[in-house]
Amino acid sequence: MDQIPKIGVEYDEDIDRYELILDDHISTLNPSEYGAEGPIIDPKDYFITSGDAVEKSKALCKRVHDIVRETADSPNAPYKQAVAFLLSQCEGLRDNLIKARGKNIFLETEWDLHRLYCIPKNPRARE
């Protein structure tokens, strides 16, 4: 395969490395664009360091889910809609990462030349 496969695309072969382009899966939420207060939620902040991509996406989903609960009584319908949409994007990203991880224990993130890669790893597997 000439190009590195992308997260979220189906492949017929075992993949040893995926490229994760966050903008293809999830957007940034700036509450001030909706006249609301709160922190900007930038998914890239969750993927700055190396670590398990699935766990990073779960933490992002949890944070956005907390915002959904916090805004439940808000009269700001457009902001509530934007938060709900972001939650659906988070869940979709998480599901794609779980699928890419496959039977492995981890889906390790790694930055290389300003690109984010996800590498399925199973440290207990015998070569």
Residue pairs with C-beta under 8 A, 6 or more apart in sequence:
1 13
4 17
4 18
4 19
4 117
5 11
5 15
5 17
5 18
5 19
6 18
6 19
6 20
6 21
6 24
7 18
7 19
7 20
7 21
7 25
7 96
7 97
7 100
7 118
8 24
8 25
8 96
15 100
15 120
16 119
16 120
17 117
17 118
17 119
18 100
18 117
18 118
18 119
19 115
19 116
19 117
19 118
20 47
20 53
20 97
20 109
20 116
20 117
20 118
21 116
22 43
22 44
22 47
22 93
22 116
25 89
25 92
25 93
25 96
26 43
26 86
26 89
26 90
26 92
26 93
27 43
27 86
27 89
28 40
28 41
28 42
28 43
28 44
29 40
29 41
29 64
29 82
29 83
29 86
30 40
31 37
31 38
31 39
31 40
31 79
33 82
34 76
34 78
34 79
34 82
35 76
35 79
36 71
36 74
36 76
36 79
38 67
38 70
41 60
41 63
41 64
41 67
41 86
43 60
43 90
43 93
46 56
46 57
46 59
46 60
47 53
47 56
47 109
47 116
49 109
50 108
50 109
50 110
50 111
51 108
51 109
52 106
52 107
52 108
52 109
53 97
53 101
53 107
53 108
53 109
53 118
54 94
54 97
54 98
54 101
54 106
54 107
56 109
57 90
57 93
57 94
57 97
58 94
60 90
60 93
60 94
61 87
61 90
61 91
61 94
64 83
64 86
64 87
64 90
65 87
67 83
68 80
68 83
68 84
68 87
71 79
71 80
71 83
72 80
74 80
97 107
97 118
100 107
100 118
100 120
101 107
101 120
102 120
103 122
104 120
104 121
104 122
104 125
105 121
105 122
105 123
105 124
106 120
106 121
106 122
106 123
107 118
107 119
107 120
107 121
108 118
108 119
108 120
108 121
109 116
109 117
109 118
109 119
110 116
110 117
110 118
110 119
111 117
